[in-house]
């Protein structure tokens, strides 16, 4: 599923880098379309949410856990997760999907993550 637009209450979840330099991929799309903030690597930014995928799997795991907690505390929002970490960062869905295994129902994971988790 390619995300082209968002409804009110929807949030585009994308992979970033530690500097918040949203120069390419989903990060650039978030910057151009959904309110991502240049220089902010993590967290809610307009109708988007950044997760640093470029600083190693440990950092990605920590930030994914913070995201899952954030999503759980904001049931009024619907989070559309891109294949974070699977583009420029170079990880496989099997490397990353487990970080989102405990996501609440308001988090929509990409098909490749759902397959890696044995869902759908």
C-alpha positions as CSV (number, residue, x, y, z in Angstrom):
1,X,0.0,0.0,0.0
2,X,1.4,3.3,-1.0
3,X,0.3,6.2,1.2
4,X,-0.4,9.3,-1.0
5,X,-2.7,11.2,1.4
6,X,-3.9,11.2,5.0
7,X,-7.3,11.6,6.5
8,X,-7.7,13.7,9.6
9,X,-6.3,11.8,12.6
10,X,-4.0,9.7,10.5
11,X,-0.2,9.8,11.0
12,X,2.5,8.8,8.5
13,X,5.3,6.8,10.3
14,X,8.6,7.0,8.5
15,X,12.3,6.3,8.9
16,X,14.6,9.2,9.7
17,X,18.3,9.7,10.6
18,X,19.8,11.1,13.8
19,X,20.1,14.6,12.2
20,X,16.5,14.7,11.0
21,X,17.8,15.5,7.5
22,X,14.8,14.3,5.6
23,X,16.5,14.3,2.2
24,X,15.2,11.1,0.6
25,X,12.7,8.3,0.6
26,X,9.8,8.3,2.9
27,X,11.4,11.0,5.1
28,X,11.4,13.4,2.1
29,X,7.8,12.5,1.4
30,X,6.9,13.2,5.0
31,X,8.7,16.6,4.8
32,X,7.0,17.5,1.6
33,X,3.5,16.3,2.3
34,X,2.9,15.5,6.0
35,X,4.6,18.2,8.1
36,X,7.9,16.5,9.1
37,X,10.3,19.0,10.5
38,X,13.8,19.3,9.2
39,X,16.2,18.7,12.0
40,X,13.8,16.6,14.1
41,X,14.6,12.9,13.9
42,X,12.1,11.3,16.2
43,X,8.6,11.8,17.2
44,X,5.4,13.5,16.1
45,X,5.9,16.1,13.5
46,X,2.7,17.5,11.9
47,X,0.9,14.5,10.5
48,X,4.0,12.3,10.6
49,X,6.1,10.5,13.1
50,X,9.9,9.9,12.7
51,X,11.9,6.9,13.9
52,X,15.7,6.9,13.5
53,X,16.6,3.9,11.3
54,X,20.1,5.0,10.4
55,X,21.9,4.7,13.8
56,X,21.8,0.9,14.2
57,X,19.2,-1.7,15.2
58,X,19.6,-0.9,18.9
59,X,18.5,2.7,18.4
60,X,15.8,1.6,16.0
61,X,14.5,-0.9,18.6
62,X,14.4,1.8,21.3
63,X,12.7,4.3,19.2
64,X,10.2,1.8,17.9
65,X,9.3,0.9,21.5
66,X,8.8,4.6,22.2
67,X,6.6,4.9,19.1
68,X,4.5,1.8,20.2
69,X,4.0,3.4,23.6
70,X,3.1,6.7,22.0
71,X,0.6,5.1,19.7
72,X,-1.0,3.2,22.7
73,X,-1.4,6.5,24.6
74,X,-3.1,8.1,21.5
75,X,-5.9,5.8,20.5
76,X,-7.6,8.7,18.8
77,X,-4.9,8.6,16.1
78,X,-4.3,6.0,13.4
79,X,-0.7,5.4,12.6
80,X,0.3,4.2,9.0
81,X,3.7,2.6,9.3
82,X,6.0,2.6,6.2
83,X,8.7,-0.1,5.8
84,X,10.9,1.8,8.3
85,X,14.5,0.7,8.1
86,X,14.0,-1.2,4.8
87,X,14.9,1.5,2.4
88,X,18.1,3.5,2.7
89,X,19.0,1.9,6.0
90,X,19.1,-1.5,4.3
91,X,17.4,-3.8,6.8
92,X,15.0,-6.6,5.8
93,X,11.4,-6.6,7.1
94,X,12.3,-9.7,9.2
95,X,15.0,-7.6,10.9
96,X,12.6,-4.8,11.9
97,X,9.0,-6.1,12.1
98,X,9.5,-7.6,15.6
99,X,10.0,-4.2,17.0
100,X,6.4,-3.5,16.2
101,X,4.9,-6.8,17.3
102,X,3.2,-5.3,20.3
103,X,1.6,-2.5,18.4
104,X,-2.0,-1.6,19.4
105,X,-4.9,-1.8,17.0
106,X,-4.5,1.9,15.9
107,X,-1.2,1.0,14.2
108,X,-1.3,-0.2,10.6
109,X,1.8,-2.2,9.7
110,X,3.0,-2.7,6.1
111,X,2.2,-6.0,4.5
112,X,5.8,-7.1,4.6
113,X,5.9,-6.6,8.4
114,X,2.6,-8.4,8.9
115,X,4.0,-11.3,6.9
116,X,7.3,-11.4,8.9
117,X,5.2,-11.5,12.1
118,X,3.0,-14.3,10.7
119,X,-0.1,-12.1,10.5
120,X,-2.7,-12.0,7.7
